[in-house]
Amino acid sequence: MPKTLFVFFLGLFCSPLFAQTPHTVIAVSGLKLRATPDRESRVLALAPFGAKVMVKNEYRPTPDGKRQSYQPEARRDTIGILREYDSFGRKIQEPHIGYWLSVVYEGKSGYMFSGFLLPEQAREATPPYPNEDWRVQFATGNACSSASPDMEKHWNWYGLFRESDGKYAVRSVRLQYAIADYTDEHGEAEIIDREVITQTPGVSGTSLFLVGYSGKLKERSGISGADLFRSQDDPKLQKLASLQPYGIAVQKNSPIHDWDYTVFATSVSGKKQKLGMPDMEGSPEVYWAGDLDGDGRYDYLCSEGDKFGGTTLYLSTLAKPDEMVGLAAVLYQWNCN
């Protein structure tokens, strides 16, 4: 065999063992590069939020094809608490599980905890956003979605909270991010292996959703509105009809199929605007209606699409002259499989 051909085949079969994949640091206070795979080991460098690192480990099927694992092998570890929540009156603390990955950062080799490293391909898969000034997220996990942090500009984040009197409040929040690992001690995962978790430390109460804005929103309380997050068992048409006082009208298109309907934003003068992104299947389901941006008109948070869809935010301040609302932000979601 000619020498050049031998070298080609050698590189073809050996390159996966030495492949390095780009990852982004999503720890807002920075992520430490350590000399050994241990949180007590010597710190070689501190990579800031948004820094790029090259990971030597590759998460792929084992040679027997029975499971997934990091190759070369990575040490599994638990560092602190990922999130806390109530379940049937009990407070549950979920540990932050991850792996010590072999990485290269600014020419230095060491180890970083995978719980704060976002694979670059996860960000590249995100479709274009409809507006460069607005984003929407949830303060929990968003499996198979575009919930990864936006590193391109500074964002002011706000949460929409329920108040004890049934009204709502917009409050400023600070975001942190982490990677939730759903593999077991053998490296196996039932549906997905990882997802990005958005956290709001120091906030009392759970936000219905989070809004990112390149400008500033006024913090307010006593906002009138209605949300359908806690009425998920009700028929869709029944839920949507309950939003009529908030400018939502529903038109059933089929006498036999409840899923075939159209949703409109309406005005007091009788104008109608069909809601829904043109590239999404079906009609949206409205999750929340109320005045989020403080201009005295209604805004909407919707869920659209099926296997490929998203959570959409419509704001009255972005409406064109012939519209009631304009599309502000999309949290894209796709089928995990």
N, C-alpha and C positions, 0 to 999 in steps of 0.2 A: 504493500500500500504506500503511495507517495506520502512523504512527510507532512506536507501541507494538509492533505486530506485527513491524516491521522490526528493532527492538531485540531482540525475542525470538529471531528466527532468527539474527541476528548473534551473540548469545551462545551459541546452540546449536551453531553450526559453529566458532566460535573458541575455546570454552572448553577443548577438549582441549589446545590449544597452551599454555595458561597453567595447566593443572591442576597441583596440588601434592598429592603423596601422602605420608602419614605413614610414617616409618621409625623404628626403634629402634636406638640405639647399643649394640653388643654387645662392644665393646672394653673389657675389664675395667679397664684403666688409663685409659680415656677416649679420645675421638677428637678430633683437632684440626680446627678450622674454619680454612681457609687462604684468603688473599686471592686467590690464583690457583691453577689446577689443577696444582700442583707441590708436592712434599714439601719443597722448600727455600724456599717462599714464606713470607711473614709470617703468623704465627699470630694469628687474630682472637679465638678463644675455645677453651676445652677443654670439650667436652660429656662428662659422666660416663656411666658404664655405666648403661643404662636410660633415658637421655635421649631425648626425642622431637624429631625434626627433620622438616622438610617438604622433600621432594625435588621440584625443578622438572622434572627429566628424566623421560620416560616410556618404558619399554622396550616397544616395540610393532612391528608389521610396518612395513616401509618402504612408501612409496607404490606401488612396483611389486609389492609382495606377495611378493617372492622371499626375503626374510630379515627377521630382527628386528634392531633397533638402538635405541640411545637417541636420543630426539628431544626437545629439541634435542640435537645431537651432543655426546658426552662423550669426553674424552681417555682412551685406554686406557693403563694403566701396570702395572708390576710392583714390588711392595714386599716385599722379604725372601722368606723361605721359608715356604710354607704347611704342609708336612709332609715328613717323611723316612721312607723305608721300604726294606727289602731286597727285591730282585728277582733271583732266580737268582744269589745271591752278590754282587750289586752294590748299593751304597747309592744310592738315587735321591732326589734333592732336587726337590720339586715347587714351582715358584715361586708366589707369591701374586699372582695376576692380578686386576685390577679396573679400575674407571673412576672418574675424578674427576667427581662429580656436583655440580650446582649446587643448593645447599640454603639454607634459612633456619633459623637457630637463635637463639631468644630475640631476634628482631627483626633479627639481623645476617645479611647475605647473604654467602656465600662458597662454598667447595668442600670436600667430604669424600670420602675414599676408600671406594668401594662395598664393599670387602672386609670392612668392619665395620658395615654398615648392613643391618638386617633389615626387609623390607617388613612393614607392619602387618597386611596381609591374610593373611600366612603364619601369624601367631599367632592371628588370629581363626578360622582354619579348624580349630583343634585342638578335638576333642571334650572333654567333661568328664573329668577324671581320677577314678579310683575311690577314691582316698585322698589327703587333703591333706598327708600327712606323708612320702610316699615318691615317688621318681621313679626311672626307669631310663633309661640311655643307653649308647651305645658310643663309645669314643675314636677315632672315625673319622668318615666322612661318614654321614649318614642321609638319603638322598635321599627326598623325598616323605614326610616323617614329622614327628612333633611334637617334634623334637629341639631346637627353639628354646629359648633360655634362659628360665627361669622367674624373672621379676623380682619376684614378689609377696612372697617371704619369703627369709630366709637359709637356705642349704642347706649341710650338711656332706656332702662327696662322698667316696666310697670306691671303690676298684677291686678286683676279684677277679683275682688273678694265679696262674698256674701256677708251681709251684716245681720245682726240679731233681729232687726225689725223687718227683715225680708227685702230690704233694699241692698244696694251695692256700693262699693267704694273702689276708687282707683288709687293705688299707693305705689310709691317708688320702691323697687327691690334691687338687690345686688345678686347677680348670678354667679354660680360656680358650676363646673362641669366635671363629670367623672364617667368612666366606662364600667358598666355592670357586666360581670362575667357570669354566664349561665352554664359553664361546663362543670362536670363533676370531677372528682379526684383522678379519674382516668382520662380526662380530656374530652369526654363525650357531652354533647348537647342535644336536647330533645327536638327543639325547633330552630332556635337561633343561638349563636354562641355569645354574642355581645351586643350591647346597645348603649347609646349615649344617654346619660342621665343629667337633667338640668336641675340644679339645686338652688334654693333661695334661703341661705343661712340667716338666722336672726329674725325671721318673719313669723309672727303669730297668725295662725289660721292658714287654711289651704286656699290657694288661688284657683279660680276656675280656669284661667288661661293667662299667659304672659304676652305682653306687647312690647316689642323693641322699636324705638323711634330715634332717628338721627337728631331730632330736635328735642323739645321738652313739652310734656303734657302737664296740665295742672292737676295736682292731687286733689281729689274730691270725695265726698261721702254723700249718702242720702240719694243715690242715683236710682231712679225708677227703672224697672226692667223686668225681664222674665227669662229664666234659664230652664232648659229641658234636660240637663245633665242627670237630675235625680228622678226622671220619669221615663227611663229607658224601656220599661215594659209596656208602656202605652202604645197603641197603634200610631204609626207615623202621622197619618192624616189627622187624627184626633189631637195629637200634640201640636202640629203645625197650625191647626185651626184656633188653638188657644192663644196664638200670637197675633190675632187680628187687631187687638187694641194697640199693637206696636208696629202697625204698618205692614203686616205680612198677610198676603192673600194666597189661597191655594186653589188651583183648578184641577179637578180630577179629569183625566183624559180618557179613561176606560171605565165602563160600568162594571167590569168584573176584576180588573187588576188594580189592587191598591198601590202597587209600586209605580204605576204610570200616572204621574201628576206633574204639574208645573207650579213653581213657587214664584211669586211676584212681590217686589217691594212697591208699596202704594203711597200716594200722597192724599192729603185732605181734599185736594181739588179733583181727585179721581184718576190721576195719571198712574200708569203701571210700568214697572221695569222688571223684566224677567231676570231672575237670579240664576247663576250657574256659569261656570267656565266652559267655553265652547269645546275644549278638548277632553272634558270629563263626561263619563257615561251617566245617564239618569239625571234626576233632579236633586238639588241639595236638601239636606235636612238642617234646619236652623237650630243651633244649640243655645244661642243667647241673642236677645234683642234689648237694646237700650242705648242711651247716649254716652258712648265711651269717650269721644273726642271733645265733648263740652260745647257743641255748637247749637244745642237745642233740638237736634234732629236725631232720628234713630240710626244706629249702626248694627251690624249683624255679624255673628260668628257662625259659620256653616261647616257641615261635613259633606264632601262631594266625592263621587266616583266610587269604584269598587276595588278591583285588584290594583289599579293605579288611580290614586285620587289624592285627597288632601283636606286639610282644615283651612278654610278660607275666611279672611277678615274683610268685610266691606265697610267703608267709612263714608259718611255723608259729606265730609269736608273734601273728599276726592271726586265727588259727583260732577259729571259734565252737565252742561245746561239742560239736556233732555233726560237726565238721570236723577234718581233719588240717592244712590250710593255708588261709589267707585271701588274697584278691587284694590285693596291695600297690600295684603300679604297672603302667602300660601305656605303652609307646612306640608310639603309633599310627602305622601306615603305610598308604598308599593308592597306587593305581595312578598312575604318573607321567603316563600318557596320559589 
